[in-house]
Amino acid sequence: MKKNRHFLPTSKKAKTAWSSENHSEDISENILFGKIASEIRRETPVALETVAVIGLGYVGLPLALLADKKGHKVIGIDTNTDLIKSIQKHKAPNSINEKEQAFFSDHKIAADTKFHPARNANVIIICVPTPVHDDHSPDLRPLIEAAQSVAPMTKPGTLVIIESTVSPGVTENIVLPIFEKNKQLIREETLFFAHCPERINPGDPVWDLSTIPRVVGGIGPKSLEKAVAFYSRLLKGVIQPMRSLKEAEAVKMVENSFRDINIAFVNELAMSFQKLGIDIIDVIEGASTKPFGFMTHFPGIGVGGHCIPVDPYYLIEEAARNGFNHRFLKAARKVNNNMPRFTAQLLKKTMSHQGKKLKRSHVTLLGLAYKKNIADTRESPALRMKSELEQMGAVVTTFDPYVPHLSSASSLDEALHNASAVVIATDHQLFTTLTPKQLLQHRVPIIVDGRNCLSKEEFINGGVTYVGIGR
């Protein structure tokens, strides 16, 4: 039997999801017999750990706030001096939602740029970003540097959890050995090591950090037991134990690659249907009436964020290192990466049909964030869209109410005024309420709806040239 798979049986029962409601003396035994964590009572008195969260970005800070709210003593560490000062002054950054901002002023997080406070922690959670290089190869430097900084401070008996997204094998083969250089730390004896890939959906009013189900993998049965117990007390969501660290790592790769592939599929259909004169939104709505075997995805100007446009590259790279070529994933990445260019060319073609040139025309780009109603611009296709338009010679005005520091206009009216065309790159609520009358008041004759968030019929009937993605 393979290493790290010995501590869970192969029965389907053993894979039953956990949520922690009832008490149990032995979590490992519950895993072995396939019982669920709803048999672990949350109200059971437990010693509250001191938790150190390394990396206080979109993942780490909400996690630190939740642990603080649950009564843990929380140490927050980040190398961003401005962020740490903001947290120390109880000034909420944009990376947390309204619910989290409501209790941010009362938080008791001890925030620091130094790593030495982590020596007091019973639980250390690393949540640093894991981006890609310009050639799309994984950039593990932030994770490695965080591990190297905190490992010497880690005391015996500590549970270390990696939440940063990594490809299968990284946690065990790259991160764990860094901690084992500390001779006091012996796996499954004085060091307990787990991976719980982060799951967060910014702007989602239903699924927040506390309610989203999670998966956990451990280096051994004791590590898995401790990690499941910790998250079961911290979160309301279902906790699914995995058979190994690699399985937990692979879950994150699969769920985001799944979305990337399906979005690429509908994006390619949109480009095809644009030529065939078929409205893809009508087709998707028709296909979604099938109650089984179909999952709805929609086309757009591209995908952004820290997960979907990044994680597939991690899987591609790791598979290539082991002699496998992910042709399907590469094709999906190519399609989705091309969508900003496709959208820019769509505008150029539309203007050409009206006897106008894109070059030197004033184009308004609405939205810079990668997703509606948030301020996150990581891997945003809107930024690539801006670059494509400028390379084609357009004079681009940008406006995003959530990203004012990158906007060249200070208001929607200012952004719209006398534009030759408007492109919606992010479907913020403010932009989904646009009307033909507003555009005509500002003498805007063309709108390219890069998120298909407006009524095509309303704009066409209102005298504005409307073009959507695949419409």
N, C-alpha and C positions, 0 to 999 in steps of 0.2 A: 504494500500500500504506500502511496506517495506521502512524502513528508508533509506535515501540517494537515493531513486529512484524516488522521487516525482518531481524532477525538469526537467526531460526529458520525452516526450511522448513515447508511445509504437509503434508509426508508424515507418515503415522502413525508411521513409524520414528523420526522426530525426537522424538516424544513418549514414547519408551521410557523407563521408569523407570531411575533410577541408584542403585546401591549401590556403594561404592568399594572394589574389591578389587585391581585391576591398575593398573599405571603407564601414564600417557600424557603425552607432551610437551605436548599442546595440548588442554585441556578444551573450548575453543570448537569446535575441529575435530570433537571427538567428538560434541558437540551437533549440529553441522551434518550429520554423517553418521549420526546416529541411533544411535551406539554407546552402550552403557550404562556407568555408572560402576563396574560390577564390573570394568571394564578399567582402573581406576585403583588401583594397589596401595596399601593403607593403610600398609604398612610403609615406603613410600618416604620417605627422610629429608626433612623439610621444616622450615623455620624456624618455631618456635612463636610465634604472635602474642601481643601483649599485648591482652587482651580487656576492655573495659569494659561491664558490664551495668547498664543504667539501669532501676531498678525491681526490687526483690528480694522480690516476692510469690510466689504459687503457681507462677508461670512463671519469673520471673527468677532466684530463688535456686537452684532445682534446676539451671538452665542454668549458672549461675556455678559451682556445685559440680562439675558434670560437666566444664566447661572446666578447672577447677583440677585435677581428677583426671587429666585428659589431659596435664597438664604446662604448660598456658598460664599466664602471669602474669595474674591476674584482679583487676580493680578493680570493686568493687560499690558502686553509688550508689543511695541511697534517702533521701527526705526524712523518713522515719519514724525519729526519733531513738532510740526504744526498740528498734526492730528492729536498727538499726545497732549499738547497744551490745550487744545480745544476740549478734549475729554476731561482734563483736570479742572477746567473752568466750567464744566457741565454745559458746554455749548454743543448742541447736537449737530453732527454732520449730515450731509444729504444721503449717506449710505444706509440710514435706518428709516423705517416707515413711521407713520403717524402714531401708531399704537406704542411703538418703542420710544418715540420722542416724548410721549406723555409722561413716562416715568424716568426719562433720562436725567432730569434735573435733580432727582433724588438718588441717583446711583452711588454705590460705594466702591466702585472699581478703582484699584490702585494702579494707575497708568504710568508707564515708564518706558524710556528708550533703552534702558540697560536691562541685561538679562539676569543679573544676579538675584533679583527678587524671586525668580523661579525656583531657587533652592528650597523655598518653603512650601512648594506645591506638592500635593498628593496626586493630582491629575494635571498633566500637561497636554494641551491640545494645540497642534500646529495647523494654522489656517492661512498660511501665506499663499500668494498667487503662484500659479504654475503656467506661465505664458509659453509662447513659441517664438523662436528666432525668425528672422526675415525669410529664411528658407523653409519655414514651417517645422523645423525640428524642435523637439521639446527643450525648453529652457528650465532646467532644474536648479539653477543657481540660487534663487530665493529660498527654496526648500532646503538645499544642502547647507547654505549659510546659516539658516535658522537652526537647523539640527546641530551644526557645529558649535553654535553659540550657546545653546541651552543644554546640550548633553553633559558638559563638565559640571553644570549646576544641579543636575538631576540626582536626587537622593535615592537610596535603596528603598524599594517598595513602591515606587511611583508607577502609575499607569500613564503611558504615553500614547496618545491617539493622534494619528495623522488624518486631518480632514481635507487637506489639499488634494486636488485631483491629480492622479498619476496613472501611468500605464501599468499593466500587470507585471509585478516583480520589483517595482521600484521601492516599495515600502520595506520589503524584506532584504533585498540585495544592495540597496544604496543607503537608505535612511537608518535602518536598524544597526548596521555595522558601525555607524558613527557613534551611536549611543554605547555600543559594546566596547569602544575604546576606553570608556570609563570603567575601570576594572572592578568597581563596586557593583556594576550592573550586570547581572546574569539573567538571561531570558528565562522566564517562567519561575524564577526564584526571587530575585530582587528587582527585576525589570519586567513589567507587563506591557505588552506592545499590541496595538490594534489599529485598524484602519476603518474609518467611518466616513465615506465620501460625502462631502457637503451636498445638501440639496436646499436650494433657496429659490424662490420665484418672486423677484422684486415687483411690487405693485399689486400682488394678488391679495384680494380682500378675504379670501377663504383659507387658502393654504399658506400658513405662515411657518416660521421656524419650529414652533412647538407642535404643530399638527401634521406636518409632512412626514410620512413613513420613512424610516431609515434602514440601511443595511449595515452590519458590522462584521468584520473578520478579525481574528486574532492569531497571534503567532503560536498559540497553544490553548488548551482548555481553560487554564486559569486566566489568561489574558482575555479570552472571549467572555468568560463569566463576569469579570470585573467591568469590562466595557459595556456589556448588555445591561448589567445592573446600574451603571452610572447613567446611561441614556434613558433607561426605563424610569428612573426617578426624575430625570430632567425634562423629558418630553412627554406629550400626550399621544403622539403618533405611534403607530405600530413599529416595533423594532424586529427586523428580520436577521437572525444570525446566519452567517455564511460559513462554509466549510473551511475556508482559508483566506489569507490576506489577498491572494491573487483573485479569488472569486469576487471579493468585495471591490477590488480595484476595477475588475472587468465590468461589473454592474454599471458603474458610472460611464465607462466607455460605450457600452451597448445602448444605454438609454438615450444618450445625446447623439450618437451616430444614427440611431433609429430615426430621430427627428430630422437630422441633417439629410438623410437619404430621402425621406418622404417629402420634405420641403423641396429638395432638388427635383424630385419627380414632378411635383405640380408646377415648379418653375419652368421645367422643360416643356410641360404641356402648355403652359401659358404662352411661351414663345412660339410653339407650334400653332396653337389656336389663334394667335394674333394674325397669322398668315391665312388661316382657314376661315376666318370670320365667325368663329365660335366664341361665345362668352363663357369663359372657364368657370366663373362664379355660378352661373346657372347650372353648368354641368356638375360641379361639386355638390351643389345643393340637391340635385337630382340623385347623385350617387349616394349621398348621405341618408337617403330614405331607406336604404338597405339596412336592416337591423342587425346584420352580422357581417364579418369579413371585410368591413371598410372602416377606416378611421380618417376623419376629416383633417386635412392640412390645406393651407392657403398659400398662394404665391405672393411675392413681394419683391422689393428692390434688393433683398439679400438678408442674411442672418447676422446677428451680432451677439455681444455679450461675452462672458468669460467661459462659456461651456460649448455650445453647439459648433461655433467655427474653430474651436481649438482642440477639443477632445478627440475627434477623429484622427487628427495628425499624430496624437500620442499612440493610438492603436496601430496606425499605419507604420509608424517608426519601429515600434516594438515587434510587430509581426515581421517586418523586413529584416530585423536583426536575427530573427529566428528562421529565416528562409521562406517567408510567405509574402506574396504580393496582394495587397487589398485593392484590386482594380475597381471594385464597386464603390468603395469609400473615396478613392481618389477622384472618380468621375463625379460623384456628388459634390465634393469640395469644389471641383472645377466649375460646375454649373452654378452653384450658389455664389462663388466668388465673382462670376461674370455678370451677375444681375445689375449691379450699379452701372456698368458699361452699357448693358442692354437698355436700361431705362434712359440713360443719356442719349443713346442713339435713337430711341423711340421719340424723344422730344425733338431731336434734330430732324427726323423724318416728318413729324407732324408739322413743324414750322415750315419745312420745305414745301409741303403740300399747299401751304397758304402763301407761298411766295416770299417767305422770310428766311433769314439766315440766323443760325444759332450764334455764329461768331459775332462778338461785340454786342450781342443782345443782353439785356438785363433780365436775369433769371432769379426768381426767389425760391430758395430751398427752405421748406418748412419742416423743422425737426432735425436734431443732431444726435439725440439719444438713440440707442439701439432698440428701445422698446417704449411703448406708450406710457405716459404719466410718471416717468422716472427720469433721473438726471444722469444715468450711467451711459457713457459714450464708448466703453471698451469694445473694440472690434466693430464699431458701428458702421453699417453700410452707407449711412448718410454722409459720413466723412469721406468715404471713397467716392460717393456720388458727387460731392463738391469738387473733388480732385478731377474726376472725369469731365465734368462740365467746364472747368477752368482750362483743362488741356485742349478742349474743343474750342476755346476762345471766348466762352461766355463770361460775362461779368456777374458774379454770384453774390446775392444778398442772402444772409442766413438769419433765421429766427427760431429760437427754441426757448419757451418760457421757463423750462427747467434747467437750461444750460445758458444763462445770460452771458457768462464770461467768454463764450465762443461765438456768440451771436453778433452780427454786424448791425442788426436793427434792434431797437429797444421795444418795439411793439408790433403787433400783427398789422395794424394799419400802415405803419411806416414800411414794413417789409413788402406789403402788397402794392404800394403806390407806384403806378406807371411801369410795373413789370411786364415784360414781353410774354412771360409764361411763369407759372407756378408749378413746383414739384413738391408733392407731399412725400416726405421721406420717413416720417414717424407719425403714427396715428394718435397723437395726443388728443384729448377730448376737445381742446380748444379748436383744433383743426377739423375735427369731424363735424362741427356745426357750421362750417363754411357754407355760404349760399351763392348761387349765380349772381344775385343782386350785389353782394359784397364785392365780387371780382369785377363786375361791370362798373361799379362806382369808382374803382381804382384803375379802370381801363385795362384790365387783364383779360386777354382773349382766349388763353389756353391754360388748361390745368392737366397735369399728368399725375394721376392718383397712384403713387407707388405703393400704397397699402390697400387699395380697393376699399376704402372706408367711406366713400361718398356715393350718393345715388347717381348713377350714370344718366338715367332718364331725366332727372331733375336738372342737371347741368346742360344736357343737350337741348332740352325744351326751353331752358332759360337763356339760350343764345351763347353759351360758352362751349368752346371745343373741349371735349372731355376724352381723355385716353387713360385707361387703366392697364394693369399688368395682365395680359391675356383677355382683355375685354374690347 
